[in-house]
Structures are given as C-alpha cells and as structure tokens.
Amino acid sequence: MSIGQTFLGLLEAGPRHGYELKRVYDERFGQDRPLHYGQVYSTLARLLKGGLVEVDGVEPGAGPERKRYAITTAGVTDVQRWLTQPEKPDAYLQNTLYAKVVLGLLTGRDAADILDVQRAEHLRLMRTLTRRKLDGDLADQLVCDFALFHLEADLRWLELTAARLDQLAATLATPPPTARPGARTRPAGSTGSEVPA
C-alpha cells in the first residue's frame, strides 16, 4: 500500500498533524502493521518536497513545534490519479514456495513434507483470520475476507501440487532443452500461450 497516497486521501478531509495521520492510518489500515513515527514524518517530508502537501500551520507543543499539513491542488490530482488507476494483479510467477518444492525435489528431500508444513501454516493463519473476522467491524471483515480468499487459492495450489509431485519430479529429472545456434527463442517469461492484448 502506498503510504503517501493514503495520507493524501486522508488529508482531503482536512488538515491534520502527523500524529493524527498516524492514528487514523493505524486505525483504518495498519492494524497488523502500525506505522512508525519515522515513516510518518519522512513520508510527509517527501510529500511536502513534491508539492503535494503544504504546512497549514505550526503550533507550539511540549516538545518540538507541531506542524499541521494540508493537501495541495497537485496532491488532490495525484490521489485522484492513484485512486482511478487499477492495481496490477500479481501473477505470483516467482513464488518462494514453488522454489522450495523444486529445490526439495532436486536435492532429494521430501517435497510433500514441505507442502504439508505450508498447508498447516496456511490453515493456522486462516483460523486466526476467521476469529478476527467474527469479532471485527465491517472494515475488518472485508480485510480478512481479502486475505482468506487468497489463502484459499494458495491451499488449492498446494493440493494440486501435492497431486502432481511425481510428475514434477520426472520433469525435473529431464535436463532442460538447450537452444540450437540461430534458433528463435521466446522472450523471458513467455510460454507461447499468452492472451493477445
């Protein structure tokens, strides 16, 4: 998640101090990962330098002076662009778990054990998220649903991979083909079955 754009969106409601932005951010978005104050003020400094926010006022405090930040017209334009731009779906083609399964097979380890340990970890997290969802408000329920649906897809992949371990092991035992000199090769990451744009 972009902390800077999130701050801009929060500032559209009105000027806020850094500690206020942190509190609202942590309540709405950072329940599992609250922001550090250093992140808050370094992000605000970048937004200020970029002309996306301005200092709306300075108030004396018990410690350093407290600055109140307001979004600028450029900041409103930036957050509007960010909100209307779709997020790039992650295809997860460079997956650590897949690499572990392949390396397990290549090194003679039990890849089924790797999958079983991961399945148990996914199920543990799903139980935790389900409890949190039952006790949470609507925002918490939606965040948990998002995570649970992704974990369910991971579990389906774990089951499918477990069912295909022998086939994968046989494939890995066959050396990859070497390219003939002058032969055309596909671009990296291309399978030849891509959907045309």
Secondary structure, DSSP 4 states (H G I P E B T S, - for coil): --HHHHHHHHHTT--EEHHHHHHHHHHHT-SSSPPPHHHHHHHHHHHHHTTSEEEEEEE--SSSPEEEEEE-HHHHHHHHHHHHSPPPPP---S-HHHHHHHHHHHTT--HHHHHHHHHHHHHHHHHHHHHHHHHS-HHHHHHHHHHHHHHHHHHHHHHHHHHTHHHHHHHHHSPPPPPPTT---PPTT--S-PPP-
